[in-house]
Amino acid sequence: MLILTRKLGERVTIGDDITITLLEIKGTQIKLGIEAPKSISIHRQEIYERIRRENLASSDVGESDLSRATSLFRSISSKRN
């Protein structure tokens, strides 16, 4: 982990196209401004973890799901013939 000290208004650059600016310091909180291409997702850690958990849960296919999908496919296929 890289640890940096920045003053208000100073920036950190990541690669060629990501810039992080220290915008405000208020008590124990800081406000960051992040400039990055729209193709790069930026999330707070707790949101990122929730998205990751939901994606894992939605990709979990059980045996009963496969059986139902197979039955549905066969039903649709038999109606077409």
PDB file with one MODEL, atoms N, CA, C and O in Angstrom:
MODEL        1
ATOM      1  N   MET A   1       0.849  -1.170   0.000  1.00  0.00           N
ATOM      2  CA  MET A   1       0.000   0.000   0.000  1.00  0.00           C
ATOM      3  C   MET A   1       0.897   1.237   0.000  1.00  0.00           C
ATOM      4  O   MET A   1       1.826   1.350   0.800  1.00  0.00           O
ATOM      5  N   LEU A   2       0.606   2.137  -0.893  1.00  0.00           N
ATOM      6  CA  LEU A   2       1.294   3.421  -0.938  1.00  0.00           C
ATOM      7  C   LEU A   2       0.575   4.388  -0.012  1.00  0.00           C
ATOM      8  O   LEU A   2      -0.645   4.530  -0.096  1.00  0.00           O
ATOM      9  N   ILE A   3       1.308   5.052   0.865  1.00  0.00           N
ATOM     10  CA  ILE A   3       0.715   6.022   1.782  1.00  0.00           C
ATOM     11  C   ILE A   3       1.285   7.391   1.443  1.00  0.00           C
ATOM     12  O   ILE A   3       2.501   7.577   1.411  1.00  0.00           O
ATOM     13  N   LEU A   4       0.396   8.348   1.190  1.00  0.00           N
ATOM     14  CA  LEU A   4       0.806   9.694   0.808  1.00  0.00           C
ATOM     15  C   LEU A   4       0.227  10.720   1.766  1.00  0.00           C
ATOM     16  O   LEU A   4      -0.817  10.487   2.376  1.00  0.00           O
ATOM     17  N   THR A   5       0.893  11.839   1.897  1.00  0.00           N
ATOM     18  CA  THR A   5       0.383  12.977   2.639  1.00  0.00           C
ATOM     19  C   THR A   5       0.040  14.051   1.615  1.00  0.00           C
ATOM     20  O   THR A   5       0.869  14.393   0.771  1.00  0.00           O
ATOM     21  N   ARG A   6      -1.177  14.586   1.685  1.00  0.00           N
ATOM     22  CA  ARG A   6      -1.622  15.622   0.754  1.00  0.00           C
ATOM     23  C   ARG A   6      -2.234  16.766   1.539  1.00  0.00           C
ATOM     24  O   ARG A   6      -2.823  16.564   2.601  1.00  0.00           O
ATOM     25  N   LYS A   7      -2.090  17.956   1.008  1.00  0.00           N
ATOM     26  CA  LYS A   7      -2.731  19.130   1.580  1.00  0.00           C
ATOM     27  C   LYS A   7      -3.977  19.438   0.768  1.00  0.00           C
ATOM     28  O   LYS A   7      -4.135  18.959  -0.355  1.00  0.00           O
ATOM     29  N   LEU A   8      -4.855  20.237   1.345  1.00  0.00           N
ATOM     30  CA  LEU A   8      -6.091  20.634   0.683  1.00  0.00           C
ATOM     31  C   LEU A   8      -5.794  21.158  -0.723  1.00  0.00           C
ATOM     32  O   LEU A   8      -4.938  22.024  -0.907  1.00  0.00           O
ATOM     33  N   GLY A   9      -6.514  20.621  -1.711  1.00  0.00           N
ATOM     34  CA  GLY A   9      -6.348  21.042  -3.100  1.00  0.00           C
ATOM     35  C   GLY A   9      -5.285  20.273  -3.864  1.00  0.00           C
ATOM     36  O   GLY A   9      -5.229  20.362  -5.090  1.00  0.00           O
ATOM     37  N   GLU A  10      -4.441  19.520  -3.172  1.00  0.00           N
ATOM     38  CA  GLU A  10      -3.401  18.752  -3.863  1.00  0.00           C
ATOM     39  C   GLU A  10      -3.998  17.487  -4.462  1.00  0.00           C
ATOM     40  O   GLU A  10      -5.053  17.013  -4.042  1.00  0.00           O
ATOM     41  N   ARG A  11      -3.294  16.953  -5.454  1.00  0.00           N
ATOM     42  CA  ARG A  11      -3.812  15.822  -6.234  1.00  0.00           C
ATOM     43  C   ARG A  11      -2.867  14.627  -6.205  1.00  0.00           C
ATOM     44  O   ARG A  11      -1.678  14.733  -5.901  1.00  0.00           O
ATOM     45  N   VAL A  12      -3.459  13.491  -6.535  1.00  0.00           N
ATOM     46  CA  VAL A  12      -2.715  12.260  -6.771  1.00  0.00           C
ATOM     47  C   VAL A  12      -3.156  11.770  -8.144  1.00  0.00           C
ATOM     48  O   VAL A  12      -4.347  11.753  -8.452  1.00  0.00           O
ATOM     49  N   THR A  13      -2.194  11.376  -8.959  1.00  0.00           N
ATOM     50  CA  THR A  13      -2.507  10.877 -10.299  1.00  0.00           C
ATOM     51  C   THR A  13      -2.201   9.386 -10.352  1.00  0.00           C
ATOM     52  O   THR A  13      -1.144   8.934  -9.911  1.00  0.00           O
ATOM     53  N   ILE A  14      -3.159   8.624 -10.907  1.00  0.00           N
ATOM     54  CA  ILE A  14      -2.994   7.175 -11.094  1.00  0.00           C
ATOM     55  C   ILE A  14      -3.028   6.918 -12.582  1.00  0.00           C
ATOM     56  O   ILE A  14      -4.030   7.185 -13.246  1.00  0.00           O
ATOM     57  N   GLY A  15      -1.935   6.398 -13.106  1.00  0.00           N
ATOM     58  CA  GLY A  15      -1.859   6.171 -14.548  1.00  0.00           C
ATOM     59  C   GLY A  15      -1.962   7.499 -15.292  1.00  0.00           C
ATOM     60  O   GLY A  15      -1.603   8.554 -14.770  1.00  0.00           O
ATOM     61  N   ASP A  16      -2.464   7.419 -16.526  1.00  0.00           N
ATOM     62  CA  ASP A  16      -2.575   8.615 -17.357  1.00  0.00           C
ATOM     63  C   ASP A  16      -3.912   9.323 -17.234  1.00  0.00           C
ATOM     64  O   ASP A  16      -4.042  10.477 -17.643  1.00  0.00           O
ATOM     65  N   ASP A  17      -4.918   8.638 -16.670  1.00  0.00           N
ATOM     66  CA  ASP A  17      -6.256   9.223 -16.776  1.00  0.00           C
ATOM     67  C   ASP A  17      -7.099   9.187 -15.504  1.00  0.00           C
ATOM     68  O   ASP A  17      -8.322   9.308 -15.574  1.00  0.00           O
ATOM     69  N   ILE A  18      -6.466   9.022 -14.344  1.00  0.00           N
ATOM     70  CA  ILE A  18      -7.211   9.073 -13.073  1.00  0.00           C
ATOM     71  C   ILE A  18      -6.530  10.085 -12.163  1.00  0.00           C
ATOM     72  O   ILE A  18      -5.326  10.010 -11.922  1.00  0.00           O
ATOM     73  N   THR A  19      -7.322  11.036 -11.660  1.00  0.00           N
ATOM     74  CA  THR A  19      -6.806  12.054 -10.753  1.00  0.00           C
ATOM     75  C   THR A  19      -7.706  12.115  -9.521  1.00  0.00           C
ATOM     76  O   THR A  19      -8.930  12.156  -9.640  1.00  0.00           O
ATOM     77  N   ILE A  20      -7.101  12.122  -8.355  1.00  0.00           N
ATOM     78  CA  ILE A  20      -7.827  12.237  -7.095  1.00  0.00           C
ATOM     79  C   ILE A  20      -7.381  13.542  -6.439  1.00  0.00           C
ATOM     80  O   ILE A  20      -6.187  13.783  -6.258  1.00  0.00           O
ATOM     81  N   THR A  21      -8.360  14.381  -6.084  1.00  0.00           N
ATOM     82  CA  THR A  21      -8.080  15.676  -5.478  1.00  0.00           C
ATOM     83  C   THR A  21      -8.661  15.730  -4.070  1.00  0.00           C
ATOM     84  O   THR A  21      -9.810  15.342  -3.859  1.00  0.00           O
ATOM     85  N   LEU A  22      -7.883  16.205  -3.111  1.00  0.00           N
ATOM     86  CA  LEU A  22      -8.368  16.404  -1.753  1.00  0.00           C
ATOM     87  C   LEU A  22      -9.139  17.725  -1.736  1.00  0.00           C
ATOM     88  O   LEU A  22      -8.545  18.798  -1.843  1.00  0.00           O
ATOM     89  N   LEU A  23     -10.464  17.641  -1.601  1.00  0.00           N
ATOM     90  CA  LEU A  23     -11.329  18.817  -1.716  1.00  0.00           C
ATOM     91  C   LEU A  23     -11.648  19.490  -0.393  1.00  0.00           C
ATOM     92  O   LEU A  23     -11.756  20.715  -0.327  1.00  0.00           O
ATOM     93  N   GLU A  24     -11.800  18.695   0.665  1.00  0.00           N
ATOM     94  CA  GLU A  24     -12.240  19.278   1.934  1.00  0.00           C
ATOM     95  C   GLU A  24     -11.813  18.390   3.094  1.00  0.00           C
ATOM     96  O   GLU A  24     -11.770  17.166   2.976  1.00  0.00           O
ATOM     97  N   ILE A  25     -11.501  19.021   4.206  1.00  0.00           N
ATOM     98  CA  ILE A  25     -11.207  18.304   5.449  1.00  0.00           C
ATOM     99  C   ILE A  25     -12.132  18.886   6.507  1.00  0.00           C
ATOM    100  O   ILE A  25     -12.104  20.088   6.775  1.00  0.00           O
ATOM    101  N   LYS A  26     -12.954  18.027   7.108  1.00  0.00           N
ATOM    102  CA  LYS A  26     -13.897  18.475   8.129  1.00  0.00           C
ATOM    103  C   LYS A  26     -13.892  17.459   9.258  1.00  0.00           C
ATOM    104  O   LYS A  26     -14.469  16.379   9.126  1.00  0.00           O
ATOM    105  N   GLY A  27     -13.240  17.799  10.376  1.00  0.00           N
ATOM    106  CA  GLY A  27     -13.154  16.862  11.498  1.00  0.00           C
ATOM    107  C   GLY A  27     -12.395  15.614  11.100  1.00  0.00           C
ATOM    108  O   GLY A  27     -11.243  15.686  10.674  1.00  0.00           O
ATOM    109  N   THR A  28     -13.049  14.461  11.242  1.00  0.00           N
ATOM    110  CA  THR A  28     -12.407  13.182  10.894  1.00  0.00           C
ATOM    111  C   THR A  28     -12.746  12.726   9.486  1.00  0.00           C
ATOM    112  O   THR A  28     -12.404  11.608   9.102  1.00  0.00           O
ATOM    113  N   GLN A  29     -13.413  13.573   8.710  1.00  0.00           N
ATOM    114  CA  GLN A  29     -13.784  13.195   7.346  1.00  0.00           C
ATOM    115  C   GLN A  29     -13.041  14.052   6.331  1.00  0.00           C
ATOM    116  O   GLN A  29     -12.707  15.210   6.586  1.00  0.00           O
ATOM    117  N   ILE A  30     -12.795  13.454   5.182  1.00  0.00           N
ATOM    118  CA  ILE A  30     -12.241  14.194   4.058  1.00  0.00           C
ATOM    119  C   ILE A  30     -13.173  14.026   2.872  1.00  0.00           C
ATOM    120  O   ILE A  30     -13.920  13.050   2.800  1.00  0.00           O
ATOM    121  N   LYS A  31     -13.133  14.955   1.958  1.00  0.00           N
ATOM    122  CA  LYS A  31     -13.921  14.849   0.733  1.00  0.00           C
ATOM    123  C   LYS A  31     -12.930  14.758  -0.423  1.00  0.00           C
ATOM    124  O   LYS A  31     -12.050  15.604  -0.583  1.00  0.00           O
ATOM    125  N   LEU A  32     -13.100  13.704  -1.224  1.00  0.00           N
ATOM    126  CA  LEU A  32     -12.235  13.467  -2.368  1.00  0.00           C
ATOM    127  C   LEU A  32     -12.999  13.723  -3.657  1.00  0.00           C
ATOM    128  O   LEU A  32     -14.192  13.431  -3.747  1.00  0.00           O
ATOM    129  N   GLY A  33     -12.321  14.260  -4.639  1.00  0.00           N
ATOM    130  CA  GLY A  33     -12.861  14.362  -5.990  1.00  0.00           C
ATOM    131  C   GLY A  33     -12.073  13.400  -6.861  1.00  0.00           C
ATOM    132  O   GLY A  33     -10.842  13.399  -6.837  1.00  0.00           O
ATOM    133  N   ILE A  34     -12.779  12.581  -7.631  1.00  0.00           N
ATOM    134  CA  ILE A  34     -12.117  11.581  -8.467  1.00  0.00           C
ATOM    135  C   ILE A  34     -12.500  11.829  -9.910  1.00  0.00           C
ATOM    136  O   ILE A  34     -13.681  11.823 -10.257  1.00  0.00           O
ATOM    137  N   GLU A  35     -11.497  12.049 -10.753  1.00  0.00           N
ATOM    138  CA  GLU A  35     -11.712  12.191 -12.189  1.00  0.00           C
ATOM    139  C   GLU A  35     -11.161  10.936 -12.856  1.00  0.00           C
ATOM    140  O   GLU A  35      -9.986  10.598 -12.712  1.00  0.00           O
ATOM    141  N   ALA A  36     -12.044  10.251 -13.592  1.00  0.00           N
ATOM    142  CA  ALA A  36     -11.649   9.008 -14.254  1.00  0.00           C
ATOM    143  C   ALA A  36     -12.539   8.809 -15.470  1.00  0.00           C
ATOM    144  O   ALA A  36     -13.625   9.385 -15.538  1.00  0.00           O
ATOM    145  N   PRO A  37     -12.100   8.005 -16.432  1.00  0.00           N
ATOM    146  CA  PRO A  37     -12.949   7.702 -17.587  1.00  0.00           C
ATOM    147  C   PRO A  37     -14.247   7.025 -17.139  1.00  0.00           C
ATOM    148  O   PRO A  37     -14.267   6.320 -16.130  1.00  0.00           O
ATOM    149  N   LYS A  38     -15.323   7.241 -17.886  1.00  0.00           N
ATOM    150  CA  LYS A  38     -16.615   6.644 -17.544  1.00  0.00           C
ATOM    151  C   LYS A  38     -16.565   5.121 -17.574  1.00  0.00           C
ATOM    152  O   LYS A  38     -17.408   4.464 -16.962  1.00  0.00           O
ATOM    153  N   SER A  39     -15.597   4.558 -18.270  1.00  0.00           N
ATOM    154  CA  SER A  39     -15.491   3.102 -18.367  1.00  0.00           C
ATOM    155  C   SER A  39     -14.959   2.470 -17.078  1.00  0.00           C
ATOM    156  O   SER A  39     -14.979   1.247 -16.938  1.00  0.00           O
ATOM    157  N   ILE A  40     -14.485   3.290 -16.137  1.00  0.00           N
ATOM    158  CA  ILE A  40     -13.963   2.782 -14.872  1.00  0.00           C
ATOM    159  C   ILE A  40     -15.012   2.983 -13.786  1.00  0.00           C
ATOM    160  O   ILE A  40     -15.435   4.110 -13.526  1.00  0.00           O
ATOM    161  N   SER A  41     -15.431   1.894 -13.154  1.00  0.00           N
ATOM    162  CA  SER A  41     -16.407   1.970 -12.064  1.00  0.00           C
ATOM    163  C   SER A  41     -15.712   2.443 -10.794  1.00  0.00           C
ATOM    164  O   SER A  41     -14.621   1.981 -10.461  1.00  0.00           O
ATOM    165  N   ILE A  42     -16.359   3.372 -10.087  1.00  0.00           N
ATOM    166  CA  ILE A  42     -15.829   3.875  -8.825  1.00  0.00           C
ATOM    167  C   ILE A  42     -16.939   3.750  -7.789  1.00  0.00           C
ATOM    168  O   ILE A  42     -18.025   4.303  -7.963  1.00  0.00           O
ATOM    169  N   HIS A  43     -16.659   3.014  -6.703  1.00  0.00           N
ATOM    170  CA  HIS A  43     -17.656   2.781  -5.655  1.00  0.00           C
ATOM    171  C   HIS A  43     -16.999   2.920  -4.292  1.00  0.00           C
ATOM    172  O   HIS A  43     -15.803   2.667  -4.144  1.00  0.00           O
ATOM    173  N   ARG A  44     -17.786   3.325  -3.291  1.00  0.00           N
ATOM    174  CA  ARG A  44     -17.328   3.207  -1.913  1.00  0.00           C
ATOM    175  C   ARG A  44     -17.184   1.714  -1.620  1.00  0.00           C
ATOM    176  O   ARG A  44     -17.875   0.896  -2.228  1.00  0.00           O
ATOM    177  N   GLN A  45     -16.305   1.357  -0.709  1.00  0.00           N
ATOM    178  CA  GLN A  45     -16.017  -0.050  -0.423  1.00  0.00           C
ATOM    179  C   GLN A  45     -17.269  -0.843  -0.067  1.00  0.00           C
ATOM    180  O   GLN A  45     -17.451  -1.957  -0.558  1.00  0.00           O
ATOM    181  N   GLU A  46     -18.148  -0.278   0.791  1.00  0.00           N
ATOM    182  CA  GLU A  46     -19.340  -1.021   1.220  1.00  0.00           C
ATOM    183  C   GLU A  46     -20.295  -1.271   0.045  1.00  0.00           C
ATOM    184  O   GLU A  46     -20.959  -2.306   0.001  1.00  0.00           O
ATOM    185  N   ILE A  47     -20.365  -0.351  -0.885  1.00  0.00           N
ATOM    186  CA  ILE A  47     -21.212  -0.542  -2.070  1.00  0.00           C
ATOM    187  C   ILE A  47     -20.593  -1.591  -2.987  1.00  0.00           C
ATOM    188  O   ILE A  47     -21.297  -2.454  -3.512  1.00  0.00           O
ATOM    189  N   TYR A  48     -19.290  -1.519  -3.178  1.00  0.00           N
ATOM    190  CA  TYR A  48     -18.593  -2.508  -4.004  1.00  0.00           C
ATOM    191  C   TYR A  48     -18.817  -3.921  -3.471  1.00  0.00           C
ATOM    192  O   TYR A  48     -19.092  -4.843  -4.239  1.00  0.00           O
ATOM    193  N   GLU A  49     -18.698  -4.087  -2.155  1.00  0.00           N
ATOM    194  CA  GLU A  49     -18.902  -5.411  -1.552  1.00  0.00           C
ATOM    195  C   GLU A  49     -20.331  -5.897  -1.747  1.00  0.00           C
ATOM    196  O   GLU A  49     -20.541  -7.080  -2.017  1.00  0.00           O
ATOM    197  N   ARG A  50     -21.320  -5.015  -1.618  1.00  0.00           N
ATOM    198  CA  ARG A  50     -22.715  -5.408  -1.826  1.00  0.00           C
ATOM    199  C   ARG A  50     -22.953  -5.834  -3.274  1.00  0.00           C
ATOM    200  O   ARG A  50     -23.630  -6.832  -3.523  1.00  0.00           O
ATOM    201  N   ILE A  51     -22.408  -5.091  -4.220  1.00  0.00           N
ATOM    202  CA  ILE A  51     -22.534  -5.454  -5.638  1.00  0.00           C
ATOM    203  C   ILE A  51     -21.900  -6.809  -5.892  1.00  0.00           C
ATOM    204  O   ILE A  51     -22.468  -7.646  -6.593  1.00  0.00           O
ATOM    205  N   ARG A  52     -20.720  -7.026  -5.322  1.00  0.00           N
ATOM    206  CA  ARG A  52     -20.020  -8.303  -5.513  1.00  0.00           C
ATOM    207  C   ARG A  52     -20.833  -9.468  -4.951  1.00  0.00           C
ATOM    208  O   ARG A  52     -20.961 -10.506  -5.599  1.00  0.00           O
ATOM    209  N   ARG A  53     -21.385  -9.299  -3.746  1.00  0.00           N
ATOM    210  CA  ARG A  53     -22.205 -10.363  -3.141  1.00  0.00           C
ATOM    211  C   ARG A  53     -23.447 -10.647  -3.981  1.00  0.00           C
ATOM    212  O   ARG A  53     -23.799 -11.807  -4.193  1.00  0.00           O
ATOM    213  N   GLU A  54     -24.110  -9.599  -4.458  1.00  0.00           N
ATOM    214  CA  GLU A  54     -25.316  -9.783  -5.277  1.00  0.00           C
ATOM    215  C   GLU A  54     -24.987 -10.461  -6.593  1.00  0.00           C
ATOM    216  O   GLU A  54     -25.757 -11.295  -7.068  1.00  0.00           O
ATOM    217  N   ASN A  55     -23.859 -10.116  -7.186  1.00  0.00           N
ATOM    218  CA  ASN A  55     -23.452 -10.776  -8.434  1.00  0.00           C
ATOM    219  C   ASN A  55     -23.158 -12.252  -8.205  1.00  0.00           C
ATOM    220  O   ASN A  55     -23.531 -13.096  -9.020  1.00  0.00           O
ATOM    221  N   LEU A  56     -22.492 -12.564  -7.102  1.00  0.00           N
ATOM    222  CA  LEU A  56     -22.216 -13.973  -6.794  1.00  0.00           C
ATOM    223  C   LEU A  56     -23.514 -14.747  -6.558  1.00  0.00           C
ATOM    224  O   LEU A  56     -23.667 -15.874  -7.030  1.00  0.00           O
ATOM    225  N   ALA A  57     -24.436 -14.140  -5.830  1.00  0.00           N
ATOM    226  CA  ALA A  57     -25.710 -14.816  -5.538  1.00  0.00           C
ATOM    227  C   ALA A  57     -26.513 -15.034  -6.818  1.00  0.00           C
ATOM    228  O   ALA A  57     -27.134 -16.084  -6.981  1.00  0.00           O
ATOM    229  N   SER A  58     -26.510 -14.068  -7.718  1.00  0.00           N
ATOM    230  CA  SER A  58     -27.302 -14.207  -8.938  1.00  0.00           C
ATOM    231  C   SER A  58     -26.689 -15.211  -9.911  1.00  0.00           C
ATOM    232  O   SER A  58     -27.384 -15.739 -10.779  1.00  0.00           O
ATOM    233  N   SER A  59     -25.392 -15.475  -9.771  1.00  0.00           N
ATOM    234  CA  SER A  59     -24.755 -16.439 -10.670  1.00  0.00           C
ATOM    235  C   SER A  59     -24.781 -17.855 -10.114  1.00  0.00           C
ATOM    236  O   SER A  59     -24.315 -18.784 -10.775  1.00  0.00           O
ATOM    237  N   ASP A  60     -25.318 -18.038  -8.907  1.00  0.00           N
ATOM    238  CA  ASP A  60     -25.383 -19.349  -8.279  1.00  0.00           C
ATOM    239  C   ASP A  60     -26.580 -20.124  -8.837  1.00  0.00           C
ATOM    240  O   ASP A  60     -27.730 -19.834  -8.507  1.00  0.00           O
ATOM    241  N   VAL A  61     -26.293 -21.105  -9.681  1.00  0.00           N
ATOM    242  CA  VAL A  61     -27.340 -21.914 -10.305  1.00  0.00           C
ATOM    243  C   VAL A  61     -27.366 -23.273  -9.627  1.00  0.00           C
ATOM    244  O   VAL A  61     -26.369 -23.996  -9.618  1.00  0.00           O
ATOM    245  N   GLY A  62     -28.509 -23.608  -9.066  1.00  0.00           N
ATOM    246  CA  GLY A  62     -28.656 -24.889  -8.387  1.00  0.00           C
ATOM    247  C   GLY A  62     -29.183 -25.967  -9.317  1.00  0.00           C
ATOM    248  O   GLY A  62     -29.590 -25.679 -10.443  1.00  0.00           O
ATOM    249  N   GLU A  63     -29.174 -27.191  -8.854  1.00  0.00           N
ATOM    250  CA  GLU A  63     -29.657 -28.343  -9.643  1.00  0.00           C
ATOM    251  C   GLU A  63     -31.120 -28.177 -10.013  1.00  0.00           C
ATOM    252  O   GLU A  63     -31.508 -28.496 -11.136  1.00  0.00           O
ATOM    253  N   SER A  64     -31.941 -27.681  -9.090  1.00  0.00           N
ATOM    254  CA  SER A  64     -33.372 -27.506  -9.388  1.00  0.00           C
ATOM    255  C   SER A  64     -33.577 -26.436 -10.463  1.00  0.00           C
ATOM    256  O   SER A  64     -34.499 -26.541 -11.273  1.00  0.00           O
ATOM    257  N   ASP A  65     -32.721 -25.406 -10.474  1.00  0.00           N
ATOM    258  CA  ASP A  65     -32.815 -24.381 -11.507  1.00  0.00           C
ATOM    259  C   ASP A  65     -32.548 -24.979 -12.882  1.00  0.00           C
ATOM    260  O   ASP A  65     -33.241 -24.663 -13.849  1.00  0.00           O
ATOM    261  N   LEU A  66     -31.542 -25.840 -12.964  1.00  0.00           N
ATOM    262  CA  LEU A  66     -31.231 -26.485 -14.237  1.00  0.00           C
ATOM    263  C   LEU A  66     -32.360 -27.401 -14.691  1.00  0.00           C
ATOM    264  O   LEU A  66     -32.688 -27.440 -15.877  1.00  0.00           O
ATOM    265  N   SER A  67     -32.951 -28.129 -13.769  1.00  0.00           N
ATOM    266  CA  SER A  67     -34.065 -29.018 -14.109  1.00  0.00           C
ATOM    267  C   SER A  67     -35.251 -28.227 -14.633  1.00  0.00           C
ATOM    268  O   SER A  67     -35.865 -28.614 -15.628  1.00  0.00           O
ATOM    269  N   ARG A  68     -35.579 -27.127 -13.975  1.00  0.00           N
ATOM    270  CA  ARG A  68     -36.696 -26.293 -14.433  1.00  0.00           C
ATOM    271  C   ARG A  68     -36.413 -25.697 -15.799  1.00  0.00           C
ATOM    272  O   ARG A  68     -37.297 -25.654 -16.654  1.00  0.00           O
ATOM    273  N   ALA A  69     -35.176 -25.232 -16.014  1.00  0.00           N
ATOM    274  CA  ALA A  69     -34.812 -24.643 -17.310  1.00  0.00           C
ATOM    275  C   ALA A  69     -34.893 -25.691 -18.418  1.00  0.00           C
ATOM    276  O   ALA A  69     -35.356 -25.398 -19.521  1.00  0.00           O
ATOM    277  N   THR A  70     -34.445 -26.904 -18.129  1.00  0.00           N
ATOM    278  CA  THR A  70     -34.499 -27.984 -19.113  1.00  0.00           C
ATOM    279  C   THR A  70     -35.948 -28.327 -19.453  1.00  0.00           C
ATOM    280  O   THR A  70     -36.290 -28.498 -20.623  1.00  0.00           O
ATOM    281  N   SER A  71     -36.789 -28.427 -18.442  1.00  0.00           N
ATOM    282  CA  SER A  71     -38.211 -28.723 -18.665  1.00  0.00           C
ATOM    283  C   SER A  71     -38.867 -27.633 -19.490  1.00  0.00           C
ATOM    284  O   SER A  71     -39.624 -27.931 -20.413  1.00  0.00           O
ATOM    285  N   LEU A  72     -38.593 -26.383 -19.176  1.00  0.00           N
ATOM    286  CA  LEU A  72     -39.159 -25.266 -19.918  1.00  0.00           C
ATOM    287  C   LEU A  72     -38.699 -25.290 -21.367  1.00  0.00           C
ATOM    288  O   LEU A  72     -39.502 -25.088 -22.278  1.00  0.00           O
ATOM    289  N   PHE A  73     -37.425 -25.532 -21.583  1.00  0.00           N
ATOM    290  CA  PHE A  73     -36.892 -25.603 -22.939  1.00  0.00           C
ATOM    291  C   PHE A  73     -37.558 -26.730 -23.738  1.00  0.00           C
ATOM    292  O   PHE A  73     -37.929 -26.542 -24.897  1.00  0.00           O
ATOM    293  N   ARG A  74     -37.704 -27.892 -23.112  1.00  0.00           N
ATOM    294  CA  ARG A  74     -38.347 -29.024 -23.803  1.00  0.00           C
ATOM    295  C   ARG A  74     -39.811 -28.704 -24.109  1.00  0.00           C
ATOM    296  O   ARG A  74     -40.316 -29.055 -25.175  1.00  0.00           O
ATOM    297  N   SER A  75     -40.477 -28.048 -23.189  1.00  0.00           N
ATOM    298  CA  SER A  75     -41.882 -27.666 -23.399  1.00  0.00           C
ATOM    299  C   SER A  75     -42.019 -26.721 -24.585  1.00  0.00           C
ATOM    300  O   SER A  75     -42.894 -26.901 -25.433  1.00  0.00           O
ATOM    301  N   ILE A  76     -41.162 -25.725 -24.641  1.00  0.00           N
ATOM    302  CA  ILE A  76     -41.208 -24.753 -25.752  1.00  0.00           C
ATOM    303  C   ILE A  76     -40.844 -25.444 -27.063  1.00  0.00           C
ATOM    304  O   ILE A  76     -41.475 -25.202 -28.092  1.00  0.00           O
ATOM    305  N   SER A  77     -39.835 -26.298 -27.025  1.00  0.00           N
ATOM    306  CA  SER A  77     -39.393 -27.004 -28.244  1.00  0.00           C
ATOM    307  C   SER A  77     -40.486 -27.919 -28.789  1.00  0.00           C
ATOM    308  O   SER A  77     -40.685 -27.986 -30.002  1.00  0.00           O
ATOM    309  N   SER A  78     -41.192 -28.622 -27.910  1.00  0.00           N
ATOM    310  CA  SER A  78     -42.231 -29.543 -28.361  1.00  0.00           C
ATOM    311  C   SER A  78     -43.418 -28.794 -28.959  1.00  0.00           C
ATOM    312  O   SER A  78     -44.076 -29.319 -29.857  1.00  0.00           O
ATOM    313  N   LYS A  79     -43.707 -27.590 -28.489  1.00  0.00           N
ATOM    314  CA  LYS A  79     -44.807 -26.788 -29.040  1.00  0.00           C
ATOM    315  C   LYS A  79     -44.479 -26.275 -30.430  1.00  0.00           C
ATOM    316  O   LYS A  79     -45.386 -26.063 -31.234  1.00  0.00           O
ATOM    317  N   ARG A  80     -43.204 -26.069 -30.732  1.00  0.00           N
ATOM    318  CA  ARG A  80     -42.786 -25.580 -32.044  1.00  0.00           C
ATOM    319  C   ARG A  80     -42.819 -26.681 -33.093  1.00  0.00           C
ATOM    320  O   ARG A  80     -42.963 -26.397 -34.282  1.00  0.00           O
ATOM    321  N   ASN A  81     -42.689 -27.930 -32.670  1.00  0.00           N
ATOM    322  CA  ASN A  81     -42.649 -29.047 -33.624  1.00  0.00           C
ATOM    323  C   ASN A  81     -43.996 -29.561 -33.900  1.00  0.00           C
ATOM    324  O   ASN A  81     -44.150 -30.501 -34.680  1.00  0.00           O
TER     325      ASN A  81
ENDMDL
END
